[in-house]
Amino acid sequence: KEGRLTVTLLNISDKMKDIWALDEKEKRERAERWKELGSLYLKAGKVAAAIDAYTNALDVCRFLKVYRLLSKDDHAGPRRAGREREKELGKWSYAEPLDEGLSERVLEEVSRRLAAGRAKTKEHTPEGAVGEDSPKTVRGEEEGTGPGQQGGDRGDLMEVTNAVCTSLNVHSNLSHSLLLHGQRDRDALHHAETVLCRDPGNVKCQFRKAKALLALLRLDDALEAAQAAAAIDGKDPSIQALVRSCQKKIEVANRKEKQAFKGIFR
């Protein structure tokens, strides 16, 4: 005998908030969770899953107000330099930019923290051109108050700076994962260049940029990027090998070109 059961859904206790319902700190924390998941997948050799996780992290980062700051001149108003890059990143940002005063302070803090992170990384891992970025590389200091700063202002500054650093790390790790995947070199180049736009001294992304350019057969550009990485860390064997590889491929290409046109100019 058939019967009928009526079920009424009263509540979903563990429902995840939509991105636009999150505050800035919650957005950054969600992006961090996706990034950490991507790192776990990458360490397990699951590159495709890592790319998906990092892509989800990047989707969250694009809702952060600071995302436009990844453009080198986003805070500079009508200045012409970097306008195309600003337009490109602005197209992918879903949030309004920060006010100019806070933007300047954030960029100063990001630059200081990146410089400190590079020094610390070079001290402990001198051969660190290959591999994913660690969150500690960029943001390794406790939040606190500084001279002449209120605790709340300092906390806001540190939170916004953390958001910029998270976004940079996501782009960097995504570039690394895409290079390992081996079929999306143009995307890997884009993500590496996004980091270098704000952090030109990032040896890992210089290395990844060179590898992506080499895979795209832009040999002269690849050699230039590899030499830029060598200028930052000339002792890293991976960078030295990449410079030699670029030089060898250029020599082979030049030899083939001479052979192709050998009989034309007799």
Residue frames as qw, qx, qy, qz and C-alpha x, y, z in Angstrom:
[[0.000, 0.889, 0.457, 0.000, 0.00, 0.00, 0.00],
 [0.437, 0.430, -0.007, 0.790, 1.46, 3.37, -1.06],
 [0.336, -0.799, -0.364, 0.342, 1.89, 6.22, 1.38],
 [0.362, 0.750, 0.023, 0.553, 3.14, 9.81, 1.17],
 [0.612, -0.497, -0.251, 0.561, 5.76, 11.45, 3.40],
 [0.182, 0.923, 0.078, 0.331, 6.15, 15.22, 3.59],
 [0.696, -0.250, -0.157, 0.655, 9.59, 16.58, 4.58],
 [0.049, 0.982, 0.102, 0.151, 10.12, 20.25, 5.46],
 [0.671, 0.181, -0.212, 0.687, 13.66, 21.67, 5.36],
 [0.343, -0.892, -0.267, 0.124, 13.97, 24.04, 8.29],
 [0.134, -0.926, 0.324, 0.138, 17.65, 25.00, 8.16],
 [0.864, 0.331, -0.223, 0.305, 21.06, 24.11, 6.73],
 [0.578, -0.794, 0.023, 0.184, 23.41, 24.47, 9.66],
 [0.618, -0.390, 0.378, 0.569, 26.71, 24.12, 7.78],
 [0.551, 0.751, 0.313, 0.186, 25.82, 26.10, 4.67],
 [0.551, -0.138, 0.107, 0.816, 28.82, 27.99, 3.30],
 [0.116, 0.793, 0.189, -0.568, 28.30, 31.72, 2.90],
 [0.629, 0.690, 0.223, 0.280, 28.33, 33.20, -0.57],
 [0.610, 0.080, -0.061, 0.786, 31.50, 35.17, -1.33],
 [0.026, 0.557, 0.129, 0.820, 29.74, 38.53, -1.51],
 [0.613, -0.701, -0.241, -0.275, 28.33, 37.95, 1.99],
 [0.801, -0.254, -0.226, 0.492, 31.82, 37.65, 3.53],
 [0.134, -0.969, 0.124, 0.164, 33.85, 40.47, 5.02],
 [0.432, 0.768, -0.473, 0.018, 37.43, 41.04, 3.84],
 [0.270, -0.515, 0.788, -0.204, 39.01, 38.87, 6.54],
 [0.775, 0.097, 0.572, -0.250, 36.64, 35.99, 5.84],
 [0.739, 0.654, -0.094, -0.134, 37.38, 36.21, 2.12],
 [0.204, 0.718, -0.658, 0.096, 41.11, 36.05, 2.74],
 [0.484, -0.311, 0.773, -0.268, 40.70, 33.12, 5.12],
 [0.852, 0.319, 0.350, -0.222, 38.63, 31.22, 2.57],
 [0.592, 0.735, -0.329, -0.027, 41.22, 31.91, -0.11],
 [0.114, -0.619, 0.753, -0.193, 43.92, 30.66, 2.30],
 [0.723, -0.068, 0.636, -0.260, 41.99, 27.43, 2.88],
 [0.831, 0.538, 0.084, -0.115, 41.69, 26.79, -0.86],
 [0.334, 0.786, -0.513, 0.084, 45.40, 27.60, -1.26],
 [0.374, -0.470, 0.767, -0.228, 46.40, 25.19, 1.50],
 [0.844, 0.190, 0.456, -0.208, 44.24, 22.49, -0.09],
 [0.679, 0.710, -0.182, -0.043, 45.99, 23.12, -3.41],
 [0.028, 0.714, -0.683, 0.155, 49.36, 22.72, -1.68],
 [0.648, -0.198, 0.697, -0.236, 48.28, 19.39, -0.21],
 [0.849, 0.459, 0.222, -0.136, 47.17, 18.16, -3.62],
 [0.454, 0.800, -0.390, 0.027, 50.44, 19.33, -5.17],
 [0.238, -0.580, 0.758, -0.180, 52.55, 17.52, -2.58],
 [0.733, 0.041, 0.650, -0.197, 50.50, 14.37, -3.30],
 [0.248, -0.142, 0.745, 0.603, 51.25, 14.70, -7.02],
 [0.276, 0.637, 0.720, 0.022, 47.64, 15.54, -7.95],
 [0.233, -0.113, 0.179, 0.949, 48.45, 18.48, -10.20],
 [0.151, -0.431, -0.585, -0.670, 45.02, 18.85, -11.84],
 [0.455, -0.693, -0.557, 0.055, 43.31, 18.90, -8.44],
 [0.443, -0.427, -0.152, 0.774, 45.85, 21.46, -7.21],
 [0.097, 0.147, 0.366, 0.914, 45.09, 23.71, -10.20],
 [0.319, -0.606, -0.609, -0.401, 41.37, 23.52, -9.41],
 [0.516, -0.650, -0.426, 0.360, 41.98, 24.42, -5.75],
 [0.358, -0.277, 0.044, 0.891, 44.28, 27.33, -6.58],
 [0.025, -0.342, -0.508, -0.791, 41.78, 28.55, -9.18],
 [0.407, -0.705, -0.568, -0.118, 39.06, 28.54, -6.53],
 [0.493, -0.532, -0.224, 0.651, 41.38, 30.50, -4.24],
 [0.227, -0.012, 0.277, 0.934, 41.97, 33.05, -7.00],
 [0.179, -0.572, -0.610, -0.519, 38.23, 33.39, -7.60],
 [0.461, -0.747, -0.426, 0.221, 37.87, 34.41, -3.95],
 [0.467, -0.331, 0.021, 0.819, 40.85, 36.78, -4.14],
 [0.144, 0.322, 0.449, 0.821, 39.18, 38.66, -6.98],
 [0.322, -0.771, -0.486, -0.257, 36.47, 39.71, -4.55],
 [0.554, -0.506, -0.243, 0.614, 39.04, 41.35, -2.26],
 [0.116, 0.977, 0.114, -0.136, 39.24, 45.14, -2.36],
 [0.331, -0.735, 0.453, 0.382, 43.03, 44.95, -2.55],
 [0.801, 0.194, 0.508, 0.251, 43.11, 42.79, -5.67],
 [0.460, 0.868, 0.101, 0.159, 43.53, 45.81, -7.95],
 [0.281, -0.881, 0.364, 0.114, 46.74, 46.65, -6.09],
 [0.808, -0.090, 0.485, 0.322, 48.45, 43.77, -7.91],
 [0.533, 0.733, 0.182, 0.381, 48.67, 46.21, -10.81],
 [0.599, -0.047, -0.180, 0.779, 51.89, 48.19, -10.34],
 [0.078, 0.091, 0.002, 0.993, 50.31, 51.59, -10.94],
 [0.229, -0.590, -0.741, -0.225, 46.73, 50.99, -9.82],
 [0.346, -0.717, -0.413, 0.442, 47.11, 53.50, -6.97],
 [0.366, -0.229, 0.170, 0.886, 48.61, 56.16, -9.24],
 [0.321, 0.673, 0.282, -0.603, 45.40, 57.58, -10.68],
 [0.655, 0.717, 0.097, -0.219, 45.62, 58.82, -14.27],
 [0.199, -0.656, 0.632, 0.362, 49.32, 58.05, -14.85],
 [0.714, 0.453, -0.341, -0.410, 49.84, 56.40, -18.20],
 [0.228, 0.407, -0.882, 0.065, 52.37, 53.73, -17.17],
 [0.062, 0.027, 0.958, -0.278, 50.77, 50.40, -16.45],
 [0.522, 0.152, 0.119, -0.831, 47.31, 51.45, -17.64],
 [0.674, 0.148, -0.589, -0.419, 46.82, 48.34, -19.79],
 [0.375, 0.025, -0.878, 0.296, 47.80, 46.07, -16.92],
 [0.200, 0.096, 0.532, -0.817, 45.51, 47.97, -14.58],
 [0.624, 0.155, -0.178, -0.745, 42.65, 47.64, -17.05],
 [0.605, 0.116, -0.772, -0.158, 43.29, 43.91, -17.39],
 [0.241, -0.065, -0.835, 0.490, 43.35, 43.26, -13.63],
 [0.322, 0.106, 0.300, -0.892, 40.42, 45.60, -13.04],
 [0.627, 0.073, -0.485, -0.605, 38.40, 43.52, -15.46],
 [0.650, -0.073, -0.756, 0.034, 38.95, 40.49, -13.22],
 [0.123, -0.023, -0.643, 0.755, 38.34, 42.28, -9.92],
 [0.267, -0.576, -0.705, -0.316, 34.83, 42.17, -8.49],
 [0.409, -0.706, -0.418, 0.399, 35.35, 44.70, -5.68],
 [0.126, 0.973, 0.021, 0.194, 35.81, 48.44, -5.45],
 [0.626, 0.340, -0.380, 0.590, 39.43, 49.60, -4.98],
 [0.507, -0.555, -0.398, 0.526, 40.78, 50.94, -1.70],
 [0.050, 0.996, 0.059, -0.040, 41.10, 54.66, -1.11],
 [0.593, 0.676, -0.284, 0.333, 44.42, 56.12, -2.24],
 [0.222, -0.748, 0.486, -0.394, 45.78, 56.85, 1.25],
 [0.826, -0.284, 0.455, -0.171, 45.36, 53.28, 2.48],
 [0.896, 0.436, 0.003, 0.088, 46.63, 51.92, -0.84],
 [0.318, 0.777, -0.432, 0.329, 49.93, 53.77, -0.41],
 [0.449, -0.576, 0.586, -0.351, 50.38, 52.43, 3.13],
 [0.941, 0.020, 0.309, -0.137, 49.52, 48.90, 2.06],
 [0.778, 0.584, -0.159, 0.169, 51.99, 48.98, -0.83],
 [0.044, 0.752, -0.553, 0.357, 54.76, 50.20, 1.47],
 [0.668, -0.375, 0.562, -0.311, 54.01, 47.39, 3.93],
 [0.950, 0.272, 0.145, -0.057, 53.84, 44.79, 1.14],
 [0.560, 0.712, -0.352, 0.235, 57.19, 45.92, -0.28],
 [0.209, -0.662, 0.617, -0.370, 58.82, 45.80, 3.16],
 [0.809, -0.185, 0.487, -0.272, 57.39, 42.37, 3.91],
 [0.897, 0.441, -0.019, 0.006, 58.35, 40.92, 0.53],
 [0.338, 0.740, -0.504, 0.289, 61.94, 42.16, 0.94],
 [0.433, -0.506, 0.643, -0.378, 62.11, 40.63, 4.43],
 [0.918, 0.072, 0.313, -0.231, 60.62, 37.39, 3.13],
 [0.764, 0.589, -0.249, 0.093, 63.16, 37.13, 0.31],
 [0.069, 0.692, -0.629, 0.348, 66.05, 37.67, 2.72],
 [0.650, -0.307, 0.587, -0.371, 64.70, 35.00, 5.06],
 [0.936, 0.290, 0.134, -0.150, 64.09, 32.55, 2.21],
 [0.583, 0.681, -0.407, 0.175, 67.58, 33.08, 0.78],
 [0.212, -0.626, 0.656, -0.365, 69.11, 32.54, 4.23],
 [0.673, -0.166, 0.650, -0.310, 67.37, 29.21, 4.83],
 [0.782, 0.315, 0.533, 0.071, 66.82, 27.86, 1.29],
 [0.094, -0.621, 0.384, 0.677, 69.48, 29.23, -1.08],
 [0.004, 0.059, -0.826, -0.560, 68.39, 26.91, -3.88],
 [0.285, 0.407, 0.714, -0.494, 64.72, 27.83, -3.78],
 [0.238, 0.259, -0.372, -0.859, 63.83, 28.67, -7.37],
 [0.454, -0.102, -0.772, -0.433, 61.77, 25.53, -7.88],
 [0.228, -0.323, -0.855, 0.336, 58.71, 24.67, -5.85],
 [0.178, -0.780, -0.492, -0.344, 55.59, 26.32, -4.56],
 [0.034, 0.534, -0.294, 0.792, 55.57, 29.39, -2.36],
 [0.404, -0.372, -0.753, 0.363, 55.02, 29.11, 1.37],
 [0.194, -0.884, -0.329, -0.270, 52.71, 31.58, 3.14],
 [0.614, -0.680, -0.048, 0.397, 55.52, 32.19, 5.67],
 [0.591, 0.154, 0.236, 0.756, 57.76, 33.51, 2.90],
 [0.073, 0.564, 0.268, 0.777, 55.62, 36.61, 2.52],
 [0.431, -0.667, -0.007, -0.608, 53.79, 37.08, 5.78],
 [0.734, -0.071, -0.610, 0.289, 55.80, 35.92, 8.71],
 [0.166, 0.167, -0.475, 0.848, 55.34, 38.55, 11.40],
 [0.128, -0.532, -0.778, 0.308, 52.81, 39.01, 14.14],
 [0.027, -0.752, -0.338, -0.565, 50.19, 41.72, 13.94],
 [0.480, -0.499, -0.409, 0.595, 50.75, 44.53, 16.38],
 [0.055, 0.980, 0.182, -0.052, 50.97, 48.25, 16.85],
 [0.658, 0.248, -0.019, 0.711, 53.76, 50.48, 15.67],
 [0.259, -0.337, -0.233, 0.875, 54.96, 53.91, 16.77],
 [0.184, 0.254, -0.081, -0.946, 52.31, 56.55, 16.22],
 [0.429, -0.081, -0.696, -0.570, 49.69, 54.03, 15.07],
 [0.653, -0.202, 0.347, -0.642, 46.49, 53.02, 16.75],
 [0.406, -0.129, 0.904, -0.034, 45.97, 49.31, 17.29],
 [0.633, 0.514, 0.516, -0.264, 42.84, 49.24, 15.12],
 [0.434, 0.815, -0.236, -0.303, 44.52, 51.08, 12.24],
 [0.060, -0.558, 0.818, 0.129, 47.55, 48.81, 12.42],
 [0.531, 0.086, 0.832, -0.136, 45.33, 45.74, 12.49],
 [0.629, 0.676, 0.247, -0.293, 43.41, 46.93, 9.42],
 [0.266, 0.787, -0.499, -0.246, 46.67, 47.63, 7.60],
 [0.237, -0.363, 0.901, 0.035, 48.05, 44.19, 8.42],
 [0.624, 0.312, 0.681, -0.224, 44.84, 42.46, 7.37],
 [0.574, 0.771, 0.009, -0.276, 44.78, 44.25, 4.02],
 [0.097, 0.705, -0.685, -0.158, 48.49, 43.54, 3.52],
 [0.474, -0.120, 0.869, -0.078, 47.88, 39.87, 4.28],
 [0.683, 0.539, 0.418, -0.263, 45.20, 39.85, 1.59],
 [0.419, 0.805, -0.351, -0.232, 47.65, 41.22, -1.01],
 [0.117, -0.527, 0.841, 0.026, 50.27, 38.64, -0.02],
 [0.630, 0.142, 0.737, -0.198, 47.71, 35.82, -0.20],
 [0.660, 0.691, 0.129, -0.264, 46.74, 36.90, -3.72],
 [0.234, 0.763, -0.584, -0.149, 50.38, 37.01, -4.80],
 [0.345, -0.312, 0.882, -0.075, 51.02, 33.54, -3.38],
 [0.711, 0.362, 0.548, -0.251, 47.97, 32.12, -5.16],
 [0.571, 0.774, -0.168, -0.216, 49.12, 33.52, -8.51],
 [0.028, 0.668, -0.742, -0.039, 52.64, 32.18, -7.92],
 [0.482, -0.120, 0.855, -0.149, 51.50, 28.68, -6.92],
 [0.723, 0.527, 0.349, -0.280, 49.06, 28.55, -9.81],
 [0.411, 0.778, -0.430, -0.201, 51.88, 29.41, -12.23],
 [0.172, -0.463, 0.868, -0.045, 53.97, 26.57, -10.78],
 [0.621, 0.152, 0.726, -0.252, 51.11, 24.07, -11.02],
 [0.672, 0.670, 0.093, -0.301, 50.28, 25.01, -14.61],
 [0.242, 0.707, -0.648, -0.145, 53.91, 24.54, -15.64],
 [0.347, -0.218, 0.904, -0.124, 53.86, 21.07, -14.07],
 [0.691, 0.421, 0.476, -0.345, 50.65, 20.36, -15.98],
 [0.419, -0.221, 0.640, 0.605, 52.50, 21.19, -19.18],
 [0.272, 0.481, 0.714, 0.430, 49.59, 22.27, -21.38],
 [0.043, -0.929, -0.356, -0.094, 48.76, 25.80, -20.21],
 [0.624, -0.081, -0.062, 0.775, 52.07, 27.62, -20.53],
 [0.069, 0.533, 0.200, 0.819, 50.46, 30.90, -21.58],
 [0.556, -0.732, -0.253, -0.301, 48.35, 30.94, -18.41],
 [0.791, -0.375, -0.172, 0.451, 51.42, 30.05, -16.33],
 [0.432, 0.242, 0.051, 0.867, 53.22, 33.04, -17.87],
 [0.220, -0.690, -0.252, -0.642, 50.31, 35.35, -17.03],
 [0.701, -0.676, -0.226, -0.035, 50.28, 34.34, -13.36],
 [0.732, -0.185, -0.078, 0.651, 54.06, 34.65, -13.00],
 [0.264, 0.386, 0.133, 0.874, 54.02, 38.11, -14.59],
 [0.407, -0.760, -0.304, -0.405, 51.18, 39.19, -12.30],
 [0.741, -0.579, -0.144, 0.309, 53.41, 38.49, -9.30],
 [0.621, 0.004, 0.095, 0.778, 56.45, 40.12, -10.91],
 [0.048, 0.730, 0.282, 0.621, 54.44, 43.27, -11.59],
 [0.485, -0.832, -0.013, -0.270, 54.32, 43.86, -7.83],
 [0.701, -0.596, 0.375, 0.111, 57.38, 41.83, -6.75],
 [0.639, 0.697, -0.320, -0.065, 60.08, 41.98, -9.47],
 [0.005, -0.620, 0.760, -0.195, 62.63, 40.40, -7.14],
 [0.846, -0.105, 0.404, -0.333, 60.66, 37.16, -6.85],
 [0.023, -0.488, 0.815, 0.312, 63.20, 34.62, -8.13],
 [0.441, 0.174, 0.877, -0.073, 60.67, 31.78, -8.30],
 [0.508, 0.714, 0.394, -0.278, 58.38, 33.71, -10.60],
 [0.190, 0.763, -0.466, -0.405, 61.28, 34.92, -12.74],
 [0.231, -0.242, 0.929, 0.158, 62.24, 31.27, -13.10],
 [0.463, 0.423, 0.763, -0.158, 58.66, 30.27, -13.95],
 [0.387, 0.806, 0.017, -0.447, 58.34, 33.13, -16.42],
 [0.061, 0.603, -0.705, -0.368, 61.48, 31.93, -18.21],
 [0.316, 0.011, 0.948, 0.044, 60.23, 28.32, -18.31],
 [0.478, 0.619, 0.542, -0.307, 56.85, 29.39, -19.70],
 [0.308, 0.808, -0.238, -0.442, 58.47, 31.58, -22.37],
 [0.102, -0.420, 0.859, 0.276, 60.78, 28.74, -23.32],
 [0.408, 0.266, 0.870, -0.073, 57.82, 26.37, -23.72],
 [0.432, 0.782, 0.324, -0.312, 56.12, 29.01, -25.91],
 [0.731, 0.271, 0.293, 0.554, 59.31, 29.16, -28.05],
 [0.069, 0.976, -0.011, 0.205, 59.90, 32.82, -27.24],
 [0.869, -0.023, -0.221, 0.442, 63.57, 32.02, -26.89],
 [0.324, 0.446, -0.195, 0.812, 65.13, 35.48, -26.58],
 [0.459, -0.612, 0.033, -0.643, 62.54, 36.53, -24.01],
 [0.921, -0.336, -0.198, -0.014, 63.08, 33.27, -22.13],
 [0.715, 0.146, -0.268, 0.628, 66.84, 33.86, -21.96],
 [0.002, 0.555, -0.141, 0.820, 66.28, 37.41, -20.71],
 [0.697, -0.551, -0.035, -0.457, 63.96, 36.16, -17.95],
 [0.934, -0.159, -0.229, 0.223, 66.35, 33.34, -17.01],
 [0.513, 0.317, -0.252, 0.757, 69.24, 35.81, -16.78],
 [0.307, -0.614, 0.076, -0.723, 67.07, 38.07, -14.60],
 [0.881, -0.432, -0.114, -0.154, 66.52, 35.10, -12.27],
 [0.834, 0.072, -0.228, 0.497, 70.27, 34.40, -12.28],
 [0.171, 0.568, -0.189, 0.783, 70.95, 38.02, -11.35],
 [0.602, -0.598, 0.078, -0.523, 68.84, 37.47, -8.23],
 [0.769, -0.411, 0.481, -0.094, 70.22, 34.03, -7.33],
 [0.518, 0.643, -0.525, -0.207, 73.09, 32.97, -9.57],
 [0.127, -0.407, 0.889, -0.165, 74.04, 29.98, -7.40],
 [0.753, 0.123, 0.470, -0.444, 70.82, 28.04, -7.93],
 [0.302, -0.181, 0.842, 0.408, 71.62, 25.04, -10.20],
 [0.409, 0.574, 0.709, -0.022, 68.10, 25.00, -11.64],
 [0.215, 0.915, 0.052, -0.338, 68.48, 28.59, -12.83],
 [0.172, -0.609, 0.631, 0.449, 71.95, 27.91, -14.23],
 [0.403, 0.118, 0.875, 0.241, 70.62, 24.91, -16.14],
 [0.371, 0.762, 0.510, -0.148, 67.73, 26.97, -17.52],
 [0.072, 0.856, -0.246, -0.448, 70.07, 29.71, -18.76],
 [0.239, -0.357, 0.809, 0.402, 72.19, 27.09, -20.55],
 [0.424, 0.396, 0.813, 0.048, 69.08, 25.47, -22.02],
 [0.304, 0.871, 0.236, -0.306, 67.86, 28.80, -23.40],
 [0.032, -0.745, 0.491, 0.450, 71.28, 29.58, -24.89],
 [0.350, -0.111, 0.885, 0.285, 71.49, 26.14, -26.50],
 [0.426, 0.594, 0.681, -0.047, 68.03, 26.40, -28.03],
 [0.207, 0.898, -0.028, -0.387, 68.83, 29.84, -29.43],
 [0.163, -0.545, 0.703, 0.426, 72.04, 28.49, -31.00],
 [0.396, 0.188, 0.882, 0.170, 70.13, 25.59, -32.57],
 [0.360, 0.785, 0.458, -0.213, 67.44, 27.96, -33.89],
 [0.082, 0.845, -0.285, -0.445, 70.06, 30.30, -35.38],
 [0.280, -0.309, 0.831, 0.369, 71.86, 27.37, -37.01],
 [0.418, 0.438, 0.794, 0.055, 68.63, 26.12, -38.57],
 [0.270, 0.880, 0.199, -0.336, 67.81, 29.61, -39.82],
 [0.051, -0.694, 0.540, 0.474, 71.22, 29.93, -41.47],
 [0.348, -0.016, 0.899, 0.266, 70.77, 26.53, -43.12],
 [0.404, 0.645, 0.632, -0.144, 67.32, 27.48, -44.40],
 [0.285, 0.933, 0.043, -0.216, 68.59, 30.66, -46.06],
 [0.607, -0.428, 0.468, 0.479, 71.99, 29.30, -47.05],
 [0.499, 0.200, 0.626, 0.564, 71.39, 29.14, -50.79],
 [0.205, 0.871, 0.445, -0.042, 69.30, 32.27, -51.18],
 [0.058, -0.962, 0.115, 0.240, 72.09, 34.86, -50.97],
 [0.708, -0.155, 0.463, 0.510, 74.69, 33.15, -53.19]]
